[in-house]
Amino acid sequence: MYKPLEIAKDLYYVGVNDRTKHLFENLWPLPYGVSYNAYIIDDEKKALIDTVDVCYSDLFFQKVTRVLGDKPIDYLIVNHMEPDHSGSIGLLLSRYPNIQIVGNKHTVKMLKGYYGITQHVGVVEDMQTLSLGRNTLQFYLTPMVHWPETMMTYLQEQQVLFSADAFGTFGTLDGGVLDSQLIPERYRGEMIRYYSNIVGKFGSPVQTALKKLAEVPIGTICSTHGPVWTEKENIAEVVTLYDRLSRYEAESGLVIAYGSMYGHTEQLAELIANEAATHGVRNIVLHNVSKSHISDIIRDVFTYKGLIVGSPTYNNKLYPEVESLLSALQNRYLKNRFFGYFGSFTWADASSKQLAAFVNESEVELVSDPVIMKQAMLEEIEEKARMLGKSMACKLLSGAAVSPGRNTDCH
């Protein structure tokens, strides 16, 4: 039988794990599953912070009952209306018909639109408080992190921040729930992938939210996905990670993403990568866009400072998966990257023109002339490819530009 986990005084975890779903939002792979986190504050007034995906409502209600027994729930705090967190609200109302739902003005519209709920809904403003008895909740509106109704709730006496999807990560909670019960490092890559895939477009709103919360003392972060962060160093790390990612800052390293039909464009990718490594770049990731999932490519692009994209001309356009990748990066307003590109064609070049258009429409810095190959590798093309790899290496390692044709070592 489930034993309720008390995170802090009066605060309990009632979330669930999903090890069945293959794709989050029917788009993003879940090789390690995902958790849907919800919390109960057992005070004079009982407050439930969010619900879970309706598929797991039975288990969720069992956990709620283990904490509260037959006692009623006074408030449901809705920090985020995405269905993986709001999906059980209708069933919750059937069990607790007198519950008061708490959200902001945008929440009210979505409650009606999704579930036809218009009664017992209370609207809160930014920084407003709600007393539960021994504990006080304060509401921070954080619109577009990553939906317009998103808000965070702060439990003042315990210094607990219920952060909605912010600071969340893919991956189930296997055994433990608290970071002190788990190995936090295993979630870092999945947190970057979660941020870049789901929240990546909203860097500016994330920055606004971080500034709003900058002076708030946080002893625990209760996200809606992934571990509950309780240890000081882990809280600092996840907040710093979100700050860096939302500024589009990155580690020194290189992603080369390419499409290739018969291997010629792939040869260019390998050659460029080899030259970058020769000149000192150690973090290099090559992605064949036909094999790597776009979710993983986006994660790595958000991780590393250098990006080189290659594509053959296909039906007078970019290779389809390359086109999808560039669209996804533009949709996330990718910036602050060193960029290079290469292309190939047999009788008519279109890929290089569209890759050049991406440069013109994006806030990236072109590090070298592009490499454009007609049909197959010639000595002249090989030299240009090496120059691209070398130029990127010099930029990543020293920030110094290398002029085409110069063979001077970067170091």
N, C-alpha and C positions, 0 to 999 in steps of 0.2 A: 504494500500500500504506500502511496506517495506521502512522504513526510514534507510538510511545508518548509521552504527555505526562508529563514528570516535574514534579510540583507542588512537591516539596521533595526533599531527599536521601532516596533509597530509596522515595519515594512516587509512585505512578503512577495516572493516571486511566484507567479502562476502562469508562466509562459509554456510553450510547447515546442517540440522539434519536428521538422518536416524532413524525413529521409526518403520520401517517395517522389516528390516533384522533380522533374528533369530540368525544367527551364523556369527561371524567375521571370515574371511578366511575359512568359511564353517566348522569351528572347535569349536570356542569359543562362548559361549552363550552371548547374548546381552539383558539381562532383562531390562536394562534402555536405550537401544539404543546406538547410537554413533554419534558423529559429525564429519564432514569432513571440516576442516578449510582452508580457503584461504584468502588472503589479497591483497589490492591494495594500492600502494603508488602513490598519485596524485601530481606529481611534474612536472617540465618542461618536463622531460621524465617520462612516466607512466610505472610503473612496477607492474606486477601481480605475487604474490608469491604463486606458486602451483595452481592446479585446484581441482576438486572434482570428486567423483565417477560419471561415465557417466549417471547413473540412475537419477541423480539430476541436470543434466546439464541445463535444462530449467530454473529452479529456480536460479541456479548459474548465468546464463547469465542475468537474470532479475536484479539481485543484482549488477552485474558489470555495467550494463547500468544505474542503478539508481545513481551510483557514477560518472561515466565518461560521460554519455550521448552518443553523437556521436563521442567523441574524440577517437583516436586510442590508442592502447596499444603498447608501444615501446618494452618492454621486458617481457618475461615470465621467472621467476627464478624457476628452477626445483630443489628443495632440495631433493626430494625422488621420485623414479619412480614406487613405488608400485601402482597398478591400482586404488586404492581408492583415490589416489591423482593426478595421471596422466591421469585418464580415459577420461577426457574431452579435452585433448590436441588436438586431431584430429578435433573436432568440433570448438575449439578455432581458429585453423589455417584457417578454412573455413570462419570465421567471421573477422579475423584479419590476412590476408595473408602476411602482411609485418612485422609481429612481429618477434623479434629476441629472440630465445630460448637460455637461459644461463644455462650451467651445466658443469660438469667436464668430463674427458675423459671416465669414465665409463657410465655416463649419455648418452653420444653420442651413444655408442653401444646399449644401451637399447632403446633409441628412435627409432633407426633403427629396432631393433628386434621386439619391440612391435607394432610400428605404421608405420614403413616404412619411417620415417622422417629423411631426410639427409640434407635438405636445411635450411639456416638461423639458424644454430646452432653455437653458440659461446662457446669455451672452456675456463674455468677459472682455475687458479692454486690456491693452498692453499695461503690464506692471500691476494689474489688479490682484488683490489677495483674497483668499477664502480660508476661514478658520474651520478646522476639523475638531478642535478641542485642545489637545496638547500640541498639535501640529498645525502649521500654517502653510498653505500653498500660495505661490506667486506665479503669475502667468507672463511669459515672455513671448510676444508674437514674433515669429521668425518666417515671414512669408517667403515662398519660393526656395525653401530648403526642404523639400524640393517641389512642393505644391503650394498654392496660394494660401491655404488655410492652416499650414503647418505652424505649430507653436510648441514651446517647451514649458514644462512645469517644474518649479523649484520648490523642494521641501525645505523650508528655511531652517528649522531646528536641527535637522540631520545633515544639512548641506548636500542634499541629493538632487541631481539634475536629471529629470526625465526628458530625454533629448530627442524624442521621436526617431526619425531615421538617421539623424546626424550621429556620427561616431559609430555607426553600425557596420556590420560585416556579414558576408556570406559565411556559411559553416554552422553546423549544429553544435550544441553544447553537450559534449559527450561525458556524462557523469557529473562534472562540476558545472556551475553557473558563474561563479565569481572568478575573476582573473587569478586570484590566489589559489584556486583549485585546478587551474588549467596551465597550459604552456602558451602564454600570449603570443609568442613569436610565430606560432603556426597560423595565426589569423592576420598577420600583417599583409601578406600578398592578397588575401581575400578582401581585406578592408580597402586596399588600393583599387582592386577590381570593382568592388561595390561602389566606391566613390566615383571612379571614372566612368563606369557604365551607367549608374543611376543618377548621381548628383552632379556629374562633371560639368554640365552646361551652366550650373548656377554658382560659379565661383564668386561673383560679386555679392549675391545675397548671403552666401556663407560667410564672407568677410564681414558683412554688416552684422550678422548674428554673433560672430566671434567678438566683435568690438562691443556689442551690447552686453555681452556676458563677461567681459574682460575683468571687471572688478567684483564679480560674484565668486565667493569662496566655494569651491567645488570639492567635496570629499568623496563623492561617488557619482558615476555616470551610469544611468540606466537607459540604454538605448532600446529600440524595438527589435534589433537584430544583433545577435552575437553576445559576447561576454558582458557581464556587469563589471565595470571598471572601478576598482576600489583602492588600488595601490597607487601611491602618489606618483611614482615614476611612470607607471602605465598611463595614468590620466594625462600627465604632461606629454607623453609620447603621442597619444592619439590626438590630443588637441593640436600639438605642433604639426603632426602629419596633415590634419585637415587644413591648418593654416597654410602650409606649404603647397598642398595640392590646389587649394582654392586661389592661390596666387599664381598658379601654373609654374611654380618652381620645380626643379628636378635634379636628380643625381647625375653625376658625370657618367655617361654611358650612351650606347648607340643602339637604336632599333632600325633594322633594315627590313622593310615589308615589300614583298614583290609578288607579282603574278608571272607565270611562265607556262606557255603551252607545250613547248618542245625542248625546253632546257636552256635556250640561248640567253634569255633574260636572267635565269638563275645563275648562269656562269658569271655574268656581270656582278650579281649580288655577292657571290662567293669571293670574287676578286677584290671588290671594294672592301668587304669585311676583312679579308686577309691583310690588305694594306693598312687599314685602320689599326688592326692588332699589331702589325709590324711597328707602327709608330706609337704604340703604348696604350691603346684603348683596351681595357680588359673586360669591361662589361659590354658585351655585344650580343644582341639577340637577333637572329634571323627568323622571319616568319614568311613561309609560303602561304599566301592568303587563301589558296585553295584547300589547305589542310588545317592551318591554325584557325581557331574560332576568333571572330572579330572581337569578342569580349576580352580575350587574352592579349590581343594586339593593342587594344585601347589601353588596357592596364599598363602595358610596358611603355607605351608612348607617354603616359602620364608619369611614369617612373623615371625615364631617362631624358637627358637634355638634347641628344642628337637624334634626328630622324631622317632616314633616306628611303625614298619610295621609288619603286621601279615597276614599269608596266609595258607590256607589248601593246601595240595597236590592235584592237579587236572590233570588227564591224565599224571601223572609223571612229572608235571611241576608246576610252580606257578599258582595260580588262575589267569585267563586271565587279569582281570582288574588291579590286583596287578602288574603283569608283565608289563602292559602298563604304569602304574605309575612309576615304577622303571626305565623303559626305558626313559620316559620323563625327569626324574630327572637326569639321567646320561647324556642325551642329553644337559641338561642345566649346566653341570659340577658342580652340587651341591657340596658344601664343607662347612667346618666350622659348622658342625652339630653334636650334641650328638645323637647317634643312638642306637636303640635296635630293636630286632626282636623276633617274636614268630611264631610258625607254628603248624599245626596239620595234622594228617594222620590216615588212618585206617589200611592199611597193608604194605605200602611202603613209606618211607619218602623221598621226593624230594624237598619240599619247603624250608626246612631249609638250604639245601646245596646251593640252588640258592640265598637265602637271604645272606648267608655267602659270596658268590661270589660277591654280590653287595658291601659288606663292603670292600672286598679286592681290588675292582676296583675303589672305590670312596674315596674321602678325607673326611671321616667321622670318628668320634671317638666312638668306641663301649663302652657302659657304663656298661654292665653286661652280664653275660652268657645268651644265648638265652633260650627261653622256648619252648620246643617241646613236644606236647601232642599227645599221641596215643589214638585215639577213643574218650575218654571223660575225664572230669576233675577228677583227683585223688588228695588226700591231698598233695602229694609231688609236683605235678604240680602247685597246688594253691600257695604253699609256694614260688616256683620259680617265679611265676608271680608277687607275691607281692614284691619279691626282685627286680625284674626288674623295677617296678613302683617306689619303694623307691630309687633305685640307680639313676634313671633318675631325680627324684626330688632333690636329694642331689647334683647332678651335676649341675642342672639348678640354684639352689638357692645358692650354695656355691662353686661349682667347686671341692669339695672334693669327692674323690672316696670312695665307700663303698664296702667292701669285701663281697663276697657271704657268707651267714651263720651268718653275724653279725646282731644283732638286735638293735644296738645302734641307738638312734634317731639322725637325721641329725643336729638338732638345738643345 
